[in-house]
Amino acid sequence: MVAPKVKTQNLLSRGSALAEAGRLKEAANTFRKATKVDPTCTEAHFNLATILSETGHSCEAIGAWEKVIALSPDILGAHRAFGETLLDYEIPKFEAGSAFKDTGPLNTAIADYRHAIETIPVLRTCHSNIGEIYLNTGKLEEAEKAFTDAAALPENLEDAFSDVGATLNHPGNLKAATAIYQEAMAMAPDYDGDEISEASYLSTNLTFTEHEILLPDGFEVMMEWERPIMERSAEIITVNGGDVLNVGFGMAIIDTAIQQSTLDTHTIIEAHPQVVARAEEWAKDKKGVRIVPSRWQEALKRIGSFDGIYFDTLMPPMIPFMRETPKLLKPGGIFTFFQMMIQFENIEAMAQTGLSFALERMPFEEVSENRYYRLMEKDEQGRFTAPLLIYKK
Ligand SMILES: C[S@@+](CC[C@H](N)C(=O)[O-])C[C@H]1O[C@@H](n2cnc3c(N)ncnc32)[C@H](O)[C@@H]1O
C-alpha cells in the first residue's frame, strides 16, 4: 500500500502535468483527490482553487481558497486570488429577469477573509519572535529568513481598505492597493476624500451652474458627466415599475430619467434647503412625485416600501442606509447606489443584508476634466468604468 504522503505527492505531480497539458478538468479532479487523501495539504487546495478560479467555477473556488487561507494564512497570493474569485460572481449586464447571485457564500467568504487579514499581524509577530530566537542562538541565516518572512507581511492591510478604497480587485495585495492610491493621488492631489461633514454641507451655500453643483471652495457635489451612470441606474431601478425612491436630488438627472418609466409613485428624499427648493419647482409638472424635504435618516421612519431604490447623497454615512434596504424593499425590489470604486466595506455591508446581487461595470467613452473621474476604475481596454452593484430582495 502506498503511504498517504507519497500518494498525495503523486497526485500533485500528475495534476500539475495535466494542468500543463491544458487538461484542466482532469487536473482539478486529480487535485481534488489529493485534498481528500491529505486534507491538510495546502498545495493541493491551492492548485485546485487556482484551476477552479481559472475555469470560472467561482462558488467551489471560494471554498477551496478558504481552505488555503485557513491552512496557510501567510500566502498573500491566496488572498489576492481569493478576492479576484469573489469578483467572478459578477454577471455581465443587468436586465429585467437577470439571474442574481445569492450573497450567502460571499458573506461567509468575506467574514473568513476579514479573519485571515486579522491573523496577519499575529503571524508577523510569530515570524519576528522566531527570528529573535535564531538571532540569540547565533543562527544568523535562519534569523534573516524569519525576519524577511515577517517583513513580507503587509503592515496595515485594514488601512489599505478603508483609506485607499482598495477594491475587491486587489484584496490582500497591499502593493497593488497602494499603487492605486498613489496613482489616484498623483492625478488628483486636490482630492481630500469625504472630509466634509454632512452637517456642515447641509448649511453651506451651493452654487448651481449648467454643468455642476459646487461648494464655495469649488468642491464638486454633482457633475453633468455622471449623466450616463444616472440614466443606466434609473433603468435598473425602474424595471419593476410600481413605487420608486431616490435619495439625493442633486441636479435632477436621475429623477428626470426615472420619469421616463411608467410608475405608480416616485419619492425623492432631499435634505439641502436650496436643492429642496429646486426639487419642488421641478416636481410641479411631473407625475406621481413626492418630495420629502429632510435627511434620509429622519425620513425613513415614515417612508414605506419600494420596488426600486437609488442612493446617492455624496456624504457619508452610507452603510447605515444600506443596512435598511431589506426593510425598504418590497419582495423583488431592486436597490443600487453610486460609488466611484468597488469598496470592500460596501460589498461587506450589503452581503450582510442577505439580498442577492449582480454587478455591472459600465464603461465610459468620454473623459472630462475633474478629480472624481480620475479616481474611477479602468477596464481591460483602459476605459473608465462605473461599478454598479445591484441588489434584489
Ligand atoms: C451627488 S447629489 C445627487 C445627484 C443625483 N443623483 C442626480 O442625478 O442629480 C447628492 C444629493 O444628496 C443630498 N443629500 C446629502 N445628504 C443627504 C441626506 N442625509 N439626506 C438626503 N439628501 C442628502 C445633497 O443635498 C445632494 O442634492
The ligand as an SDF file (V2000), in Angstrom:
LIG
                    3D

 27 29  0  0  0  0  0  0  0  0999 V2000
  -24.4990   63.8230   -5.7080 C   0  0  0  0  0  0  0  0  0  0  0  0
  -26.0080   64.6020   -5.3920 S   0  0  0  0  0  0  0  0  0  0  0  0
  -27.2040   63.5440   -6.1270 C   0  0  0  0  0  0  0  0  0  0  0  0
  -27.2710   63.6700   -7.6180 C   0  0  0  0  0  0  0  0  0  0  0  0
  -28.4310   62.9600   -8.2460 C   0  0  0  0  0  0  0  0  0  0  0  0
  -28.2540   61.5170   -8.1890 N   0  0  0  0  0  0  0  0  0  0  0  0
  -28.6360   63.4280   -9.6830 C   0  0  0  0  0  0  0  0  0  0  0  0
  -28.8600   62.5440  -10.5500 O   0  0  0  0  0  0  0  0  0  0  0  0
  -28.5620   64.6170   -9.9950 O   0  0  0  0  0  0  0  0  0  0  0  0
  -26.2500   64.3130   -3.6800 C   0  0  0  0  0  0  0  0  0  0  0  0
  -27.5130   64.9090   -3.1350 C   0  0  0  0  0  0  0  0  0  0  0  0
  -27.7970   64.3210   -1.8710 O   0  0  0  0  0  0  0  0  0  0  0  0
  -28.2530   65.3240   -0.9790 C   0  0  0  0  0  0  0  0  0  0  0  0
  -28.0280   64.8730    0.4110 N   0  0  0  0  0  0  0  0  0  0  0  0
  -26.8590   64.8810    1.1190 C   0  0  0  0  0  0  0  0  0  0  0  0
  -27.0470   64.3530    2.3330 N   0  0  0  0  0  0  0  0  0  0  0  0
  -28.3400   63.9700    2.4080 C   0  0  0  0  0  0  0  0  0  0  0  0
  -29.1500   63.3480    3.4180 C   0  0  0  0  0  0  0  0  0  0  0  0
  -28.6390   62.9840    4.5800 N   0  0  0  0  0  0  0  0  0  0  0  0
  -30.4410   63.1050    3.1460 N   0  0  0  0  0  0  0  0  0  0  0  0
  -30.9780   63.4550    1.9560 C   0  0  0  0  0  0  0  0  0  0  0  0
  -30.2830   64.0590    0.9680 N   0  0  0  0  0  0  0  0  0  0  0  0
  -28.9740   64.3190    1.1850 C   0  0  0  0  0  0  0  0  0  0  0  0
  -27.4390   66.5260   -1.4020 C   0  0  0  0  0  0  0  0  0  0  0  0
  -28.0150   67.7350   -0.9650 O   0  0  0  0  0  0  0  0  0  0  0  0
  -27.4270   66.4100   -2.9120 C   0  0  0  0  0  0  0  0  0  0  0  0
  -28.5010   67.0400   -3.5080 O   0  0  0  0  0  0  0  0  0  0  0  0
  1  2  1  0
  2  3  1  0
  2 10  1  0
  3  4  1  0
  4  5  1  0
  5  6  1  0
  5  7  1  0
  7  8  2  0
  7  9  1  0
 10 11  1  0
 11 12  1  0
 11 26  1  0
 12 13  1  0
 13 14  1  0
 13 24  1  0
 14 15  1  0
 14 23  1  0
 15 16  2  0
 16 17  1  0
 17 18  1  0
 17 23  2  0
 18 19  1  0
 18 20  2  0
 20 21  1  0
 21 22  2  0
 22 23  1  0
 24 25  1  0
 24 26  1  0
 26 27  1  0
M  CHG  2   2   1   9  -1
M  END
$$$$
